[in-house]
Every structure is written in C-alpha cells, then in structure tokens.
Amino acid sequence: MGAQTTTYVALVDGGKNAGHQVVTREDDGTTHVDFIFKDNGRGPELKETYALAPDGTFSRYEVHGTSTFGAPVEETFSRNGDEVEWRSKSDNGKQAVHGVGLYTPLGGSPAAFSVAISALARRADGKLPLIPSGTLTMRKVADAEVANGSDKRAVQLLALTGIGFTPTYVWATNDATPRLFAFIAPGFLQLIEEGWEKNGDALEARQKQAESASLVDLQKRLVHPLAGSTLIRNVRVFDSEHATVGPASDVLVRDGRIASVTATGANKVLADHVVDGGNRLLLPGLFDMHAHFSAWDGGLHMAAGITTIRDMGNDNTTLQQLIADGNAGRLLSPHIVPAGFIEGESPMSARNGFVIKNLDEAKHAVDWYHAHNYPQIKIYNSFPPALVRPIAAYAHSKGMRVSGHVPAFMRAQEAVEQGYDEIQHINQVLLNFYVDDKTDTRTLQRFYLPAEKTADLDFSSKPVQDFIALLVAHKTVIDPTLATFEFLHQRDGEMSPIVADIADHLPPDVQRSRRSAEMKIPDDATAARYTKSFDKMVQFVGLAYKAGVPIEAGTDELPGFTLQRELELYVRAGLTPAQVLQVATWNAAKYARVLDDRGSVAVGKRADLVLMDGDPTTNMSDIRKVAVVFKDGNAYYPSEIDTALGIKPFADPVAIGPGVAR
C-alpha cells in the first residue's frame, strides 16, 4: 500500500505561510511527524515518531527538536503491558496502568490531537484516562462542510477538556476513525490540511460562534448581579494615589459606580445588598498592562482581581469583538484598553494589527486606531527605524501615546529621543547596551544577549546612569514584564517561578508543563550566568524606579498568576508593597489614560473593587488571596472561577446579604 502522507499548512495574518505539519504513516503503523511553526522570529521545530496500541493510544512515542525559544526538546514514552515509562528534559516516571491510558506529550505537535480524537471515539463513556494523570473528555459542538474544488467533506468541531484550564477546540474529520483536519487559534493561527486552506476563515468564524456560546454560559454561571446599590461595610480602603491604607470605612456602590466613602457606621445607608468586609483590605481593581487577550483568559484575570487589562497586540477584528462582548456582559472579561499594533514588513514580521511598508501606510494605521478610540500605538520589531520619529510625532499630534519594542537596528536610547513614551519588556530596555546598527533583534538574540551580558553590566557606569537620566528626563515609562523573563534562567525540571509557590493549586498537567525550560542552557555555568543576569534585571527596575523612571505592571504570559509574581518581583527590586500596589492601580490607570474612570476608590469612579482575604500592603504574597471582585455592578467569587478552571481556590468567598438600613 505504501506510506500515507497528510500535510497541514500553518497560516497567520489572513493567509501568510508560517510553517507546516507533515504526517506520514508507514505500512507497519509507525507515524512520523515533521512540524515547524515560525512567527515573530521564533517558533518550535519538532520531529515525532510514534506507534499506536490496538486501543488507539500511544504504545511508543518520541519527539526531538527545539522549543519556541530554542531549548532542546527530547521526550520518549513506551508501554509494555501494564507498565509505562516516560522521560523528557523536565521529568521522567514509571507507573502501572491497567486498561486504556493516553500519554500526554509535553513537547508534541498538534498531530497528537489526531491520536486523542481517535482514541476517544472508541470510548463508550466519552472519557479517556491520561498518563501521567487526568481524564480527557470530548464533545461535538458544531458541524461544517468544506470544499476543495469539487471535492467536499464533512468536518466536526470538537471540544476537548481535561488538559489545561479551558477547553481546546479542534476540527476533525467526520468518519469512524476521526483525525485532525484543522487546529485554529482565532485571530492568530490556522493549521489546516493542505488544499483546503480557503475554508480556514469560514471554519474560524464557525468556531468563534461555538466558543461564544460556551463563554456566554460560563459568564452566566459565575456572575452574581448586584442590581441597585451595594454597601461594602467595615473595610480598610487602599489609597492608591498616596500608597497608604485608610481607617475602617463603608463604601456605597450604586449602579456600578462609587457613590460614597465614609467612616464605618458614620451614616445610615439603605442599600439593596450588604457585604460585611470584616476589616479586610479593599483595593481598586488591579491592572495588567501587558496582555494579549483571548476569549478564555477572562476567568484567570478576574480571579486574580484584575479588572482592567491593556491589550498590547491582537488581531484587530478579533479584539474589537472581544471588547464588544465584554462590554455587553456576554463574556467573563476585564475591561480592555487597546494598544494599536504597527509592524514593518519583513520575513520575520509579527502579523498582528497593521503591517506597513512606508510612512503613508503607518499614518493610515494610526488614523484607524485613533478613529477606534485607541489611546496609544505599539511599534514592533520590524518597524522601519527611519519612520519612528515621524510616526511618533504624528501619533502625538492626535493625542496618542507611543510605545513598543525597539525596532531592529535601533537602540532604546534612540527610540526615546525620537518619541517613545514607553518601552515594553526589560530585555528591550537593556539591549540598549548590547546592540549596534547591525544587530538583528528580530531573532532569538533579543533574549540570549540580555541573558549572556546583563550579568556583567556595571549599573554605576556612565552609559547606564546617562540612560536612566534620559528616561527620567523624558518621563519614559518602562513595562518590564520581569516575571515573564524568568524563563531566561529556568532549567528543565524546575518549576516555573511564576507558579512555583502555588503549584499545588494547579491541575497536574499544568504543573507538569510548567517544568519545561524554554531557553537553551547547556551547563551549570550558563545557568548561573543567566540567573545572575535576571537578578540584575530585577535590580535595574528598582534602580530606575528610585531614580524617578515610571514603571507599570504587565505580564505577556499566563494571565492572573503572572501579574501576582510580577508584583512580588517589584518588592524584590526594592519597592515597598504599598508602592507596588500603587504601580498596579493608580500608575496603570494613569498611563492607560483611564484615571478619571478607575484606578482608585473614589466617588464617581467605576466600582471595580477587590476585597482581599489578606494584606498585600504588608505581605505581597497575599495578593493571591482574593475573596470577592466587583465589576460593572456585579460580584465574582474567585473561588468559584478557580473551581470552574480546575484550580484549588486561594480564599473563601465573603457573603453578600440583603440590604438593611444602617
């Protein structure tokens, strides 16, 4: 019969080829997979080989290659009767498995979906035990017909649950032994069988409809509407403007706005709902100033007390829909402040937002973002350096802020001098000292150079001190995303510092995945050097802050948990916990240009509020103990959200009772 090959094409930005997946099944049943995906100058390259048992699960499996950031991927699995054994760069194990069990690869390609789908189709109960742990389930949520010329095919959209925090949606063939037809991440990626690419947009639209229905149901299950007025009594209010905590107070909320803040018991107030704060701390809603929002992220943000995010780059159409769904109450979502993504055309371009070739196209992008009420633009890696000054001036003429990565072949100092109001990421800041006009920071060099060189950077030297003075003089904001860059020193087998302190709250598969390294760290000496470099990145943020450089708290990583870790790192940098909370509330609202609407507990502002079951003004780790979140006249219990996402809650809810006169 000969080998059978199925090829998939990876498409981004409405049709740009960004890679492939070639699946070849030999006569003896062995399957080989060649997977490569490159976007934004990075991406995995993997080669898999596996064979299946009669029940459709892996009998043996191996994958080799490199991860998104260049770390080596080596993983094997084998089953001999009831004994299974696996080994990866980050973990290994043996266990007895009686009956069916599907191994879940850490570093695998999307081809593994075919194996899971086919094995689940054989299960009468719709459940598939996973190895090392967990259970996978599958349900059909939509059908579609696709066409390739005169050839037509029926496909089905399946929702897989049991891996990660939220469902994974895949398009599968509709036969007795279904396999992967397409994997679509709306607004980002379409991986679809070759020859059928023209169906990608229609499948993406249908998938969005199906996901929206599930998301609406999630919001309905987790929201607690508080119509009319709500009295939050006996709370200590954090004054975000001055970074202090006030005396016991009563906060009256009416129709989603703060109506009054008075001393506890000072006035008689009639309210429809009453929350007894029990002398707990009440914070303004937190901000994540560097998110890339997707529809399923809202729960993780809200459970962490994050009521506003700034989206720093997304598919424009997708983001507009997400904002509309959130504003209409159809989506469990924080408020979204959008930043307009503008990239230059190159083979390594990120394909979000607008990709431009000249100044006229860049101005058109600014005009579009301004017309859609974006308060700022974000310039990216391939943006032409010669256009930075004129486009910054053009954006400023429209009252917009200018931020971003530092374009390749520029230094951060030049970007600031030419109009940047803000720089994203600590690596983009420190590359200022490591690059020249020939250094291409669109490659992985933008990660490896800071990891290699920051350990030896003398912060007392004139170049560093002059650069900090420049940032102060221009009032340039730094969005350091320190927690995200802890991947620079994480080694295989070590738990990601983002979740290390709370890993036992997370689903087992998430814990396991968070032990995988992303950087190539070949030996102990390199690990020590990269760790020293990261520690100095933290130190630099503290030095800059104390010198007067504004900072804001953003993540660009796992929602919710990463912001909590980010705030802890600012304390390590030398800020007091109260100053850190000010950064995540008042400062964030100021630079997101919504300070007149939120960012502090003040009369007339949105009642985006967080009631804590701990005191992060003295112990920043208590930022995880969120009891109740108030937003848009509704209450959300993080304990309920966490449970729905497979997370062990961090705090008990505080009861909301019927109103009484006080």
KOLVEXLUM-548453 format. One record per residue (C-alpha): residue in three letters; x, y, z. Coordinates in steps of 0.25 Angstrom, whole numbers. Layout:
ATOM  type   east  north     up
ATOM   ALA      X      Y      Z
...
//
This chain:
ATOM  type   east  north     up
ATOM   MET      0      0      0
ATOM   GLY     12      9      3
ATOM   ALA     13     21     13
ATOM   GLN      1     31     14
ATOM   THR      4     45     16
ATOM   THR     -4     57     21
ATOM   THR      1     71     20
ATOM   TYR     -4     83     28
ATOM   VAL     -1     97     25
ATOM   ALA      1    107     36
ATOM   LEU     -5    121     33
ATOM   VAL     -5    134     40
ATOM   ASP    -10    148     37
ATOM   GLY    -20    144     27
ATOM   GLY    -12    134     19
ATOM   LYS      3    136     21
ATOM   ASN     10    123     22
ATOM   ALA     17    121     35
ATOM   GLY     20    106     35
ATOM   HIS     15     92     33
ATOM   GLN     12     79     39
ATOM   VAL     15     67     30
ATOM   VAL      9     54     36
ATOM   THR     14     41     29
ATOM   ARG      8     27     33
ATOM   GLU     17     15     29
ATOM   ASP     11      1     25
ATOM   ASP     16     -4     39
ATOM   GLY      7      6     46
ATOM   THR     19     15     50
ATOM   THR     15     30     49
ATOM   HIS     26     41     46
ATOM   VAL     22     56     48
ATOM   ASP     30     68     43
ATOM   PHE     25     81     50
ATOM   ILE     31     95     48
ATOM   PHE     24    108     52
ATOM   LYS     31    121     51
ATOM   ASP     25    134     55
ATOM   ASN     31    147     60
ATOM   GLY     45    141     58
ATOM   ARG     43    129     67
ATOM   GLY     35    116     68
ATOM   PRO     37    101     70
ATOM   GLU     43     91     61
ATOM   LEU     39     77     64
ATOM   LYS     41     63     59
ATOM   GLU     32     52     65
ATOM   THR     31     37     63
ATOM   TYR     20     28     69
ATOM   ALA     13     15     69
ATOM   LEU     -1     12     74
ATOM   ALA     -7      1     82
ATOM   PRO    -20     -6     78
ATOM   ASP    -28      3     86
ATOM   GLY    -22     15     79
ATOM   THR    -13     21     90
ATOM   PHE      2     22     89
ATOM   SER     10      9     90
ATOM   ARG     23     17     88
ATOM   TYR     25     31     85
ATOM   GLU     37     41     83
ATOM   VAL     40     55     79
ATOM   HIS     52     63     77
ATOM   GLY     55     77     73
ATOM   THR     55     91     79
ATOM   SER     44     99     86
ATOM   THR     39    113     83
ATOM   PHE     51    120     89
ATOM   GLY     62    110     85
ATOM   ALA     62    100     97
ATOM   PRO     65     85     93
ATOM   VAL     53     76     93
ATOM   GLU     55     61     95
ATOM   GLU     44     53    100
ATOM   THR     40     38    100
ATOM   PHE     29     29    104
ATOM   SER     27     14    104
ATOM   ARG     17      4    109
ATOM   ASN     20    -11    112
ATOM   GLY      7    -18    116
ATOM   ASP      3    -10    129
ATOM   GLU     16     -3    131
ATOM   VAL     18     11    125
ATOM   GLU     31     19    125
ATOM   TRP     33     33    120
ATOM   ARG     45     43    120
ATOM   SER     46     57    116
ATOM   LYS     56     68    118
ATOM   SER     48     73    130
ATOM   ASP     42     60    136
ATOM   ASN     42     45    136
ATOM   GLY     34     34    142
ATOM   LYS     29     20    143
ATOM   GLN     15     15    147
ATOM   ALA      5      3    145
ATOM   VAL     -6      6    136
ATOM   HIS    -18     -4    136
ATOM   GLY    -26     -3    123
ATOM   VAL    -27      9    114
ATOM   GLY    -17     21    116
ATOM   LEU    -13     32    107
ATOM   TYR      1     39    109
ATOM   THR      1     54    108
ATOM   PRO     14     59    102
ATOM   LEU     20     72    107
ATOM   GLY     27     76     95
ATOM   GLY     18     70     84
ATOM   SER     12     75     71
ATOM   PRO     -3     77     68
ATOM   ALA     -3     63     62
ATOM   ALA     -5     58     76
ATOM   PHE    -19     63     75
ATOM   SER    -22     52     64
ATOM   VAL    -18     41     74
ATOM   ALA    -26     47     85
ATOM   ILE    -39     49     76
ATOM   SER    -38     35     70
ATOM   ALA    -36     28     84
ATOM   LEU    -47     36     90
ATOM   ALA    -56     32     78
ATOM   ARG    -55     17     83
ATOM   ARG    -59     20     97
ATOM   ALA    -74     18    100
ATOM   ASP    -73     26    113
ATOM   GLY    -66     38    105
ATOM   LYS    -55     38    115
ATOM   LEU    -40     35    113
ATOM   PRO    -31     33    125
ATOM   LEU    -18     41    123
ATOM   ILE     -4     38    126
ATOM   PRO      3     42    136
ATOM   SER    -11     47    141
ATOM   GLY    -24     53    138
ATOM   THR    -36     50    129
ATOM   LEU    -39     55    115
ATOM   THR    -53     57    110
ATOM   MET    -59     61     97
ATOM   ARG    -72     66     91
ATOM   LYS    -76     71     78
ATOM   VAL    -81     85     77
ATOM   ALA    -82     88     62
ATOM   ASP    -82     82     48
ATOM   ALA    -78     88     35
ATOM   GLU    -76     85     21
ATOM   VAL    -63     89     14
ATOM   ALA    -59     89     -1
ATOM   ASN    -47     87     -9
ATOM   GLY    -51     90    -23
ATOM   SER    -62     79    -26
ATOM   ASP    -57     71    -14
ATOM   LYS    -66     73     -2
ATOM   ARG    -64     67     12
ATOM   ALA    -72     68     25
ATOM   VAL    -64     72     38
ATOM   GLN    -67     74     52
ATOM   LEU    -63     83     63
ATOM   LEU    -59     76     76
ATOM   ALA    -57     82     90
ATOM   LEU    -46     74     98
ATOM   THR    -46     77    113
ATOM   GLY    -36     71    123
ATOM   ILE    -23     78    119
ATOM   GLY    -20     92    123
ATOM   PHE    -30    102    129
ATOM   THR    -40    103    118
ATOM   PRO    -46     94    106
ATOM   THR    -37     92     94
ATOM   TYR    -45     93     81
ATOM   VAL    -41     85     69
ATOM   TRP    -47     82     55
ATOM   ALA    -47     67     52
ATOM   THR    -51     58     40
ATOM   ASN    -65     52     42
ATOM   ASP    -62     37     39
ATOM   ALA    -62     25     48
ATOM   THR    -47     28     52
ATOM   PRO    -47     43     52
ATOM   ARG    -34     50     51
ATOM   LEU    -29     65     52
ATOM   PHE    -34     73     40
ATOM   ALA    -31     87     45
ATOM   PHE    -26     94     58
ATOM   ILE    -30    109     59
ATOM   ALA    -26    119     69
ATOM   PRO    -35    130     65
ATOM   GLY    -28    143     61
ATOM   PHE    -15    136     62
ATOM   LEU    -13    123     55
ATOM   GLN    -20    113     45
ATOM   LEU    -13    100     43
ATOM   ILE    -21     93     33
ATOM   GLU    -20     81     23
ATOM   GLU    -13     85     10
ATOM   GLY    -22     88     -1
ATOM   TRP    -33     92      8
ATOM   GLU    -27    106     12
ATOM   LYS    -39    114      6
ATOM   ASN    -48    108     17
ATOM   GLY    -40    114     28
ATOM   ASP    -47    127     30
ATOM   ALA    -61    120     30
ATOM   LEU    -57    110     40
ATOM   GLU    -51    121     49
ATOM   ALA    -64    128     48
ATOM   ARG    -72    116     52
ATOM   GLN    -62    112     63
ATOM   LYS    -64    126     69
ATOM   GLN    -79    125     69
ATOM   ALA    -78    111     76
ATOM   GLU    -68    117     86
ATOM   SER    -76    129     89
ATOM   ALA    -88    120     93
ATOM   SER    -79    113    103
ATOM   LEU    -73    126    108
ATOM   VAL    -87    132    110
ATOM   ASP    -91    120    118
ATOM   LEU    -78    122    127
ATOM   GLN    -81    136    130
ATOM   LYS    -96    133    133
ATOM   ARG    -91    122    143
ATOM   LEU    -81    131    150
ATOM   VAL    -87    145    150
ATOM   HIS    -95    150    163
ATOM   PRO   -102    162    158
ATOM   LEU   -104    173    169
ATOM   ALA   -115    182    164
ATOM   GLY   -117    195    170
ATOM   SER   -108    198    182
ATOM   THR    -98    191    190
ATOM   LEU    -92    195    203
ATOM   ILE    -78    189    206
ATOM   ARG    -76    192    220
ATOM   ASN    -64    192    230
ATOM   VAL    -53    191    220
ATOM   ARG    -39    197    220
ATOM   VAL    -38    205    207
ATOM   PHE    -25    205    200
ATOM   ASP    -22    220    195
ATOM   SER    -15    217    182
ATOM   GLU    -11    231    180
ATOM   HIS     -3    232    192
ATOM   ALA      0    218    195
ATOM   THR     -6    217    208
ATOM   VAL    -17    210    216
ATOM   GLY    -29    217    222
ATOM   PRO    -37    215    234
ATOM   ALA    -49    206    234
ATOM   SER    -59    211    224
ATOM   ASP    -72    208    217
ATOM   VAL    -73    208    202
ATOM   LEU    -86    210    196
ATOM   VAL    -87    206    181
ATOM   ARG    -99    209    173
ATOM   ASP   -101    204    158
ATOM   GLY    -86    200    157
ATOM   ARG    -81    214    162
ATOM   ILE    -75    218    175
ATOM   ALA    -86    227    182
ATOM   SER    -79    230    195
ATOM   VAL    -67    226    204
ATOM   THR    -70    229    219
ATOM   ALA    -65    225    233
ATOM   THR    -71    212    237
ATOM   GLY    -84    214    243
ATOM   ALA    -84    229    242
ATOM   ASN    -96    230    233
ATOM   LYS   -109    222    232
ATOM   VAL   -109    216    218
ATOM   LEU   -120    208    211
ATOM   ALA   -115    198    201
ATOM   ASP   -120    187    193
ATOM   HIS   -108    178    197
ATOM   VAL    -99    178    208
ATOM   VAL    -85    172    209
ATOM   ASP    -78    171    223
ATOM   GLY    -64    173    220
ATOM   GLY    -59    169    234
ATOM   ASN    -48    180    234
ATOM   ARG    -42    174    221
ATOM   LEU    -34    182    211
ATOM   LEU    -41    188    199
ATOM   LEU    -33    190    187
ATOM   PRO    -36    197    174
ATOM   GLY    -37    187    163
ATOM   LEU    -23    183    158
ATOM   PHE    -18    185    144
ATOM   ASP    -10    176    135
ATOM   MET     -3    186    126
ATOM   HIS      3    176    116
ATOM   ALA     -7    165    112
ATOM   HIS    -11    159     99
ATOM   PHE    -25    155    102
ATOM   SER    -33    143     97
ATOM   ALA    -47    140    100
ATOM   TRP    -43    129    110
ATOM   ASP    -34    138    118
ATOM   GLY    -44    146    126
ATOM   GLY    -46    136    137
ATOM   LEU    -31    135    141
ATOM   HIS    -31    151    140
ATOM   MET    -43    153    149
ATOM   ALA    -40    142    159
ATOM   ALA    -27    150    162
ATOM   GLY    -34    163    164
ATOM   ILE    -30    169    150
ATOM   THR    -42    177    145
ATOM   THR    -35    184    134
ATOM   ILE    -24    180    124
ATOM   ARG    -17    187    113
ATOM   ASP    -16    178    101
ATOM   MET     -3    180     94
ATOM   GLY     -5    174     81
ATOM   ASN    -16    165     75
ATOM   ASP    -24    163     62
ATOM   ASN    -31    176     61
ATOM   THR    -45    170     57
ATOM   THR    -44    159     68
ATOM   LEU    -40    170     78
ATOM   GLN    -52    179     74
ATOM   GLN    -61    167     76
ATOM   LEU    -55    163     90
ATOM   ILE    -57    177     95
ATOM   ALA    -72    178     90
ATOM   ASP    -75    164     96
ATOM   GLY    -69    169    109
ATOM   ASN    -76    182    110
ATOM   ALA    -89    175    107
ATOM   GLY    -87    165    118
ATOM   ARG    -86    153    109
ATOM   LEU    -72    150    113
ATOM   LEU    -65    148    126
ATOM   SER    -55    159    124
ATOM   PRO    -48    170    130
ATOM   HIS    -49    184    123
ATOM   ILE    -39    185    111
ATOM   VAL    -31    197    108
ATOM   PRO    -26    194     94
ATOM   ALA    -12    198     88
ATOM   GLY    -11    199     73
ATOM   PHE      0    189     68
ATOM   ILE      8    194     56
ATOM   GLU     19    185     50
ATOM   GLY     28    187     38
ATOM   GLU     28    177     26
ATOM   SER     39    167     27
ATOM   PRO     41    152     26
ATOM   MET     41    152     42
ATOM   SER     29    161     44
ATOM   ALA     18    158     54
ATOM   ARG      5    159     47
ATOM   ASN     -4    165     57
ATOM   GLY    -11    179     55
ATOM   PHE     -5    187     43
ATOM   VAL      8    182     35
ATOM   ILE     13    194     28
ATOM   LYS     24    198     17
ATOM   ASN     24    213     17
ATOM   LEU     20    225     25
ATOM   ASP      7    227     18
ATOM   GLU      3    213     22
ATOM   ALA      8    215     36
ATOM   LYS     -1    228     37
ATOM   HIS    -13    221     32
ATOM   ALA    -11    211     43
ATOM   VAL    -10    222     53
ATOM   ASP    -23    228     47
ATOM   TRP    -30    215     48
ATOM   TYR    -26    213     63
ATOM   HIS    -30    228     66
ATOM   ALA    -43    226     60
ATOM   HIS    -46    214     68
ATOM   ASN    -42    221     81
ATOM   TYR    -29    214     84
ATOM   PRO    -21    223     93
ATOM   GLN     -7    218     88
ATOM   ILE      1    211     78
ATOM   LYS     11    200     79
ATOM   ILE     23    199     70
ATOM   TYR     29    186     67
ATOM   ASN     42    179     64
ATOM   SER     42    181     48
ATOM   PHE     37    195     48
ATOM   PRO     46    203     39
ATOM   PRO     55    211     48
ATOM   ALA     55    223     39
ATOM   LEU     40    224     42
ATOM   VAL     40    225     57
ATOM   ARG     42    240     58
ATOM   PRO     31    244     48
ATOM   ILE     21    234     53
ATOM   ALA     23    237     67
ATOM   ALA     21    252     64
ATOM   TYR      8    248     56
ATOM   ALA      2    240     67
ATOM   HIS      5    250     77
ATOM   SER     -2    261     69
ATOM   LYS    -14    252     71
ATOM   GLY    -12    252     86
ATOM   MET     -8    237     85
ATOM   ARG      4    231     93
ATOM   VAL     15    223     86
ATOM   SER     21    210     92
ATOM   GLY     27    197     87
ATOM   HIS     39    189     85
ATOM   VAL     51    196     80
ATOM   PRO     52    193     65
ATOM   ALA     63    184     60
ATOM   PHE     76    192     57
ATOM   MET     72    203     67
ATOM   ARG     75    205     82
ATOM   ALA     66    209     93
ATOM   GLN     72    222     95
ATOM   GLU     69    226     80
ATOM   ALA     55    221     82
ATOM   VAL     53    230     94
ATOM   GLU     60    242     87
ATOM   GLN     51    240     75
ATOM   GLY     38    240     83
ATOM   TYR     35    227     90
ATOM   ASP     26    229    103
ATOM   GLU     28    215    108
ATOM   ILE     37    203    105
ATOM   GLN     32    189    106
ATOM   HIS     40    178    113
ATOM   ILE     53    178    121
ATOM   ASN     61    172    110
ATOM   GLN     57    183    100
ATOM   VAL     62    193    111
ATOM   LEU     75    186    114
ATOM   LEU     78    183     99
ATOM   ASN     82    197     98
ATOM   PHE     95    194    104
ATOM   TYR     98    181     95
ATOM   VAL     94    184     81
ATOM   ASP     99    193     69
ATOM   ASP     93    196     56
ATOM   LYS     96    182     51
ATOM   THR     89    174     62
ATOM   ASP     77    168     57
ATOM   THR     68    167     70
ATOM   ARG     56    161     62
ATOM   THR     64    147     64
ATOM   LEU     66    140     77
ATOM   GLN     77    149     80
ATOM   ARG     67    159     87
ATOM   PHE     67    148     98
ATOM   TYR     80    142     98
ATOM   LEU     88    155     98
ATOM   PRO     82    160    111
ATOM   ALA     83    146    117
ATOM   GLU     98    146    114
ATOM   LYS    102    160    116
ATOM   THR     94    166    127
ATOM   ALA    102    159    138
ATOM   ASP    114    168    135
ATOM   LEU    107    181    133
ATOM   ASP    112    192    142
ATOM   PHE    100    200    147
ATOM   SER    109    210    153
ATOM   SER    115    213    139
ATOM   LYS    113    226    132
ATOM   PRO    106    219    120
ATOM   VAL     96    213    129
ATOM   GLN     94    225    138
ATOM   ASP     92    234    126
ATOM   PHE     82    225    120
ATOM   ILE     74    225    133
ATOM   ALA     75    240    133
ATOM   LEU     70    241    119
ATOM   LEU     58    232    123
ATOM   VAL     55    241    135
ATOM   ALA     56    254    127
ATOM   HIS     46    249    116
ATOM   LYS     37    242    127
ATOM   THR     38    229    119
ATOM   VAL     30    218    125
ATOM   ILE     36    204    126
ATOM   ASP     27    192    125
ATOM   PRO     38    182    130
ATOM   THR     29    169    130
ATOM   LEU     40    163    139
ATOM   ALA     32    150    143
ATOM   THR     31    146    128
ATOM   PHE     46    147    127
ATOM   GLU     49    138    138
ATOM   PHE     49    127    126
ATOM   LEU     63    133    123
ATOM   HIS     68    125    135
ATOM   GLN     58    113    137
ATOM   ARG     64    100    135
ATOM   ASP     57     87    131
ATOM   GLY     51     80    143
ATOM   GLU     50     93    151
ATOM   MET     36     99    153
ATOM   SER     34    112    147
ATOM   PRO     36    123    157
ATOM   ILE     22    129    152
ATOM   VAL     15    117    159
ATOM   ALA     25    111    168
ATOM   ASP     19    116    181
ATOM   ILE      5    111    177
ATOM   ALA      7     99    168
ATOM   ASP     -1     90    177
ATOM   HIS    -13     99    174
ATOM   LEU    -12     96    159
ATOM   PRO    -17     84    150
ATOM   PRO     -6     73    150
ATOM   ASP     -4     74    135
ATOM   VAL     -1     89    137
ATOM   GLN      9     87    148
ATOM   ARG     16     77    139
ATOM   SER     16     86    127
ATOM   ARG     22     97    135
ATOM   ARG     34     89    138
ATOM   SER     39     91    124
ATOM   ALA     50    100    120
ATOM   GLU     49    110    108
ATOM   MET     64    114    107
ATOM   LYS     76    106    103
ATOM   ILE     84    105    116
ATOM   PRO     95     95    113
ATOM   ASP    102     94    127
ATOM   ASP    103    100    141
ATOM   ALA    112    111    138
ATOM   THR    102    116    127
ATOM   ALA     90    114    137
ATOM   ALA     98    122    148
ATOM   ARG    101    134    138
ATOM   TYR     87    134    133
ATOM   THR     81    135    147
ATOM   LYS     91    146    151
ATOM   SER     86    153    138
ATOM   PHE     72    152    142
ATOM   ASP     75    156    157
ATOM   LYS     81    169    151
ATOM   MET     69    172    142
ATOM   VAL     61    172    155
ATOM   GLN     71    181    161
ATOM   PHE     71    190    149
ATOM   VAL     56    192    151
ATOM   GLY     58    196    165
ATOM   LEU     69    206    162
ATOM   ALA     61    212    151
ATOM   TYR     49    214    159
ATOM   LYS     56    220    171
ATOM   ALA     63    230    161
ATOM   GLY     49    234    156
ATOM   VAL     46    225    144
ATOM   PRO     31    222    144
ATOM   ILE     28    207    143
ATOM   GLU     15    199    141
ATOM   ALA     12    185    144
ATOM   GLY     10    176    131
ATOM   THR     11    161    128
ATOM   ASP     11    156    114
ATOM   GLU      9    142    120
ATOM   LEU      0    133    127
ATOM   PRO    -12    142    132
ATOM   GLY    -14    145    146
ATOM   PHE     -3    137    153
ATOM   THR      8    145    145
ATOM   LEU      3    158    150
ATOM   GLN      4    153    164
ATOM   ARG     18    148    162
ATOM   GLU     22    162    155
ATOM   LEU     17    169    167
ATOM   GLU     26    161    177
ATOM   LEU     38    163    168
ATOM   TYR     36    178    169
ATOM   VAL     37    176    184
ATOM   ARG     50    169    182
ATOM   ALA     54    181    174
ATOM   GLY     53    190    186
ATOM   LEU     39    196    185
ATOM   THR     30    195    197
ATOM   PRO     18    186    196
ATOM   ALA      9    199    196
ATOM   GLN     17    205    185
ATOM   VAL     15    192    177
ATOM   LEU      0    193    178
ATOM   GLN      1    207    174
ATOM   VAL      8    203    161
ATOM   ALA     -3    193    159
ATOM   THR    -14    202    161
ATOM   TRP    -12    217    160
ATOM   ASN      0    217    151
ATOM   ALA     -6    207    142
ATOM   ALA    -19    215    141
ATOM   LYS    -11    228    138
ATOM   TYR     -3    222    127
ATOM   ALA    -15    215    121
ATOM   ARG    -22    228    121
ATOM   VAL    -34    224    129
ATOM   LEU    -30    230    143
ATOM   ASP    -43    239    142
ATOM   ASP    -51    226    142
ATOM   ARG    -44    216    151
ATOM   GLY    -30    213    158
ATOM   SER    -35    218    171
ATOM   VAL    -46    216    181
ATOM   ALA    -52    230    179
ATOM   VAL    -67    235    178
ATOM   GLY    -71    235    164
ATOM   LYS    -62    225    159
ATOM   ARG    -65    211    154
ATOM   ALA    -67    201    165
ATOM   ASP    -56    192    160
ATOM   LEU    -52    187    174
ATOM   VAL    -45    175    180
ATOM   LEU    -47    170    194
ATOM   MET    -35    163    200
ATOM   ASP    -34    152    210
ATOM   GLY    -20    156    213
ATOM   ASP    -12    169    214
ATOM   PRO     -3    170    202
ATOM   THR      1    184    207
ATOM   THR     10    177    217
ATOM   ASN     12    163    210
ATOM   MET     11    164    195
ATOM   SER      9    149    194
ATOM   ASP     -5    151    200
ATOM   ILE     -9    157    186
ATOM   ARG    -13    143    183
ATOM   LYS    -24    143    194
ATOM   VAL    -35    150    186
ATOM   ALA    -49    148    193
ATOM   VAL    -58    156    184
ATOM   VAL    -57    164    172
ATOM   PHE    -67    175    168
ATOM   LYS    -68    180    154
ATOM   ASP    -79    186    146
ATOM   GLY    -89    185    157
ATOM   ASN    -87    170    158
ATOM   ALA    -79    161    168
ATOM   TYR    -70    150    165
ATOM   TYR    -65    140    174
ATOM   PRO    -50    135    171
ATOM   SER    -53    122    178
ATOM   GLU    -64    119    168
ATOM   ILE    -56    123    156
ATOM   ASP    -44    115    160
ATOM   THR    -52    103    163
ATOM   ALA    -58    104    149
ATOM   LEU    -44    105    143
ATOM   GLY    -39     93    151
ATOM   ILE    -31    101    161
ATOM   LYS    -31    100    176
ATOM   PRO    -37    113    182
ATOM   PHE    -28    122    190
ATOM   ALA    -38    129    198
ATOM   ASP    -52    127    203
ATOM   PRO    -63    136    198
ATOM   VAL    -70    147    206
ATOM   ALA    -85    146    207
ATOM   ILE    -93    157    201
ATOM   GLY   -106    159    208
ATOM   PRO   -119    166    206
ATOM   GLY   -119    181    209
ATOM   VAL   -122    187    223
ATOM   ALA   -123    201    228
ATOM   ARG   -110    206    235
//
